Amino acid sequence: MERAVTALFRWLLTLALGFSALGYVCRDRVGAFVFARALSQRRGLTCSQPEVSVAASLNSVRLSPLHCQMSEGPVRAFETGVTHLRLRRLRVRSAELESATIDYRERDVSHVRASELEPGRAAADRRLRQKLLSLMLDASEMYSLDAPRISVKTLTATRASRAQFVMHSFRTSLDGTWNRSQAERVECPLDAGIELRELDMRVVPGWGKLSAIVTEGTADSARASLWLEGRRLDGLRPSVVAELGPVARPTNKLL
């Protein structure tokens, strides 16, 4: 998600340069014009034209709901609700959204060498692991060192228009060199009764780590700690270790 949103918001760097004396007075119209001009020059990105409201202090921008399609990369399309951008020194510091939907492209993970989880739970766990692995591969491929902090109250993730996850209190940040994504609660619409809590995923190109608490039924029912680590994600033979157990971080290592 980071790169998709960064591509969308880069226009603000150009927008800031347009605020001459006249541009300040007409800043909303200047913002809308520069937004449309920047999108027309962004290869592979097509967006609807939002309303742009620039604060008098020039440190925040409000965008009306937006729909974008991308012809390149893991993301096919995304929609946002009202977006609030915070600026610092003419750069986007953060983006805050009430809601957003991201539709990822179909991804084949059959070539990924993976460990098995508990045999008695194999079918359900394999499906969940494949969806999380696909998410990790997407995030690793979209790695960015200049993405702003993003927080979304409710983020819906689909793949080829099929429901995957509904993430609550989702946020992204740069943690050292890691792109970090977190969510307080994750619904899994196609896996009835299964939810993830305290999802925490970190990626760099070719490497990813993910941890979460898996619950079935109510929050007080069966709970387990899920941990995934993917290596060589950008190579021809990626591999992943997936473990489910009572401890926060199992000790098994990649082969």
RAJO-V347796 format. One record per pair of residues at least 6 apart in sequence whose ideal C-beta (glycine too) atoms are under 7 Angstrom apart, sorted by the first residue. I is the first residue (numbers start at 1). GAP is how many residues later the second one is. D is the distance in Angstrom with one decimal. If there is no record, write none. Layout:
# RAJO-V347796
i = {I I}
gap = {GAP GAP}
d = {D D}
This chain:
# RAJO-V347796
i = {1 1 1 1 2 2 2 2 2 3 3 3 4 4 4 4 5 5 5 6 6 6 7 7 8 8 9 9 9 9 11 11 11 12 12 12 12 13 13 14 14 15 15 16 18 18 19 19 19 23 27 28 28 28 31 31 31 32 35 36 39 39 44 44 44 45 45 46 46 47 47 47 48 48 50 50 50 50 51 52 52 53 53 54 58 59 59 60 60 60 60 61 61 62 62 63 64 65 65 65 66 66 66 67 68 68 69 69 70 70 73 74 74 74 74 74 75 75 76 76 76 77 78 78 78 78 79 79 80 80 81 81 81 81 82 83 83 84 85 85 86 86 87 92 93 94 94 95 95 96 97 98 99 99 99 100 100 101 101 102 103 103 104 104 104 105 106 106 107 107 109 109 109 112 112 112 112 113 113 114 114 114 115 115 116 117 117 117 117 118 118 124 125 127 128 128 128 129 129 131 132 132 133 133 133 134 136 136 136 136 136 136 136 137 139 139 139 139 139 140 140 140 140 140 140 143 143 143 143 144 145 147 147 149 149 150 150 151 152 153 154 154 155 155 156 157 157 157 158 163 163 165 165 165 166 166 167 167 168 168 168 169 169 170 171 172 172 172 173 175 177 178 178 178 179 180 181 182 182 183 184 185 185 186 186 186 187 188 188 193 193 194 194 195 196 196 196 197 197 197 198 198 199 200 201 201 202 202 205 206 206 206 206 207 207 207 208 208 209 210 211 211 211 212 213 213 214 214 214 214 215 215 216 224 224 224 225 225 225 225 226 227 227 227 228 228 228 229 229 229 230 230 231 231 231 232 232 239 241 241 243 243}
gap = {101 141 149 171 140 142 145 170 177 139 141 144 66 71 74 138 90 142 145 138 140 141 35 38 39 60 76 83 86 139 23 24 27 49 73 75 80 77 78 20 24 16 19 74 12 16 8 11 39 7 27 24 25 26 21 23 30 20 17 13 6 8 26 27 28 23 25 22 23 19 20 21 18 19 13 14 15 16 13 9 11 8 9 7 29 27 28 24 25 26 27 24 26 20 22 20 18 15 16 17 13 14 17 12 9 10 7 8 6 7 69 30 31 64 67 68 27 29 27 28 29 26 22 23 24 25 21 22 17 20 16 17 18 19 16 12 14 12 7 10 7 8 6 56 55 54 55 53 55 55 55 55 53 54 55 52 55 55 57 55 55 58 34 53 55 55 53 54 27 30 21 24 25 21 126 127 128 124 126 15 126 128 126 127 6 8 12 125 127 7 126 67 119 64 60 63 66 99 113 33 78 96 95 97 107 25 65 67 72 74 92 94 97 96 40 42 62 64 69 63 65 66 68 93 94 36 60 61 62 35 29 25 27 23 24 21 22 20 18 16 12 14 12 15 10 7 8 10 6 26 27 21 22 23 21 23 16 19 15 16 17 14 15 13 11 7 8 9 7 27 27 24 25 26 24 22 20 17 18 16 14 10 12 9 10 13 8 6 7 23 24 20 22 20 16 17 18 15 16 18 14 15 13 11 7 9 6 7 29 26 27 28 29 23 24 26 22 25 20 18 15 16 38 14 10 12 9 10 12 30 6 8 6 20 21 22 20 21 22 23 18 16 22 23 12 13 14 11 12 25 8 10 7 8 23 6 7 15 11 13 7 9}
d = {6.0 7.0 6.9 6.4 5.9 4.7 3.6 5.6 5.7 4.0 4.7 6.8 6.5 4.8 6.1 6.8 6.3 6.8 5.8 5.5 6.5 4.6 6.3 5.8 6.9 6.5 6.5 4.9 6.6 6.7 5.9 5.4 3.4 6.7 6.6 6.8 5.3 6.7 6.7 5.7 5.9 5.6 4.6 4.0 5.0 5.6 6.3 7.0 6.5 4.6 4.2 5.9 5.6 5.8 3.8 5.0 6.7 4.6 5.7 5.8 6.4 5.2 5.7 4.2 4.1 6.3 5.6 6.7 4.9 6.0 6.8 4.1 5.9 4.7 4.6 4.4 6.9 4.7 4.1 6.5 6.1 6.9 4.2 5.3 7.0 6.8 5.0 6.5 6.5 5.6 6.5 4.3 6.9 6.7 5.7 4.3 6.3 6.2 5.5 6.4 6.9 4.8 7.0 4.8 6.4 5.6 6.9 4.6 6.4 6.7 6.6 5.5 5.7 4.1 5.5 6.1 6.0 6.0 4.7 6.6 5.2 4.7 6.4 6.4 4.6 6.8 6.6 4.7 5.5 4.7 5.7 4.5 4.1 6.7 6.2 5.9 5.2 4.6 5.6 5.4 4.7 4.6 6.2 4.4 6.0 5.3 4.2 5.6 4.8 5.2 4.6 5.0 6.9 6.4 4.8 4.9 5.2 4.4 6.8 5.4 4.7 6.1 5.7 6.8 4.6 6.8 6.3 4.5 4.6 6.3 5.5 5.4 5.8 6.3 5.0 6.7 5.8 6.6 4.2 6.8 4.8 6.3 5.1 5.7 6.5 4.1 6.9 5.8 4.9 6.8 6.1 6.4 6.6 6.6 6.7 6.0 6.8 7.0 4.9 5.6 6.0 6.0 6.9 6.6 5.7 6.9 6.4 6.3 4.1 6.0 6.9 5.3 6.9 5.7 6.3 6.4 6.5 4.5 6.8 4.4 6.0 6.6 5.4 4.6 6.7 5.4 6.2 6.2 5.1 6.7 6.9 6.9 6.9 6.7 5.1 6.6 4.6 4.4 4.6 6.8 6.8 5.9 4.4 4.2 5.3 4.7 4.5 6.8 5.8 4.2 6.2 5.2 6.8 6.2 4.1 6.7 4.0 5.1 6.3 5.7 4.4 6.2 4.0 4.6 5.4 6.9 6.6 5.0 5.2 6.5 5.9 4.1 6.7 6.0 5.2 5.0 4.7 6.3 5.2 4.4 6.9 6.4 5.7 6.4 3.9 5.2 5.9 4.9 6.6 5.2 5.4 6.6 5.7 5.0 4.3 6.8 6.1 6.7 4.3 6.2 6.2 5.3 4.5 5.2 6.7 4.3 6.9 5.1 5.6 6.0 5.0 4.2 6.8 6.8 6.0 6.5 4.4 6.0 5.2 4.4 6.8 5.1 6.9 5.0 5.9 6.0 6.9 4.9 5.0 6.8 6.5 5.4 4.8 5.1 6.4 6.7 6.0 6.5 5.9 5.3 5.3 5.1 5.9 5.4 5.9 7.0 4.9 6.7 5.1 6.7 6.2 4.4 6.8 5.5 5.5 4.8 6.3 6.0 5.7 5.3 4.0 5.8}
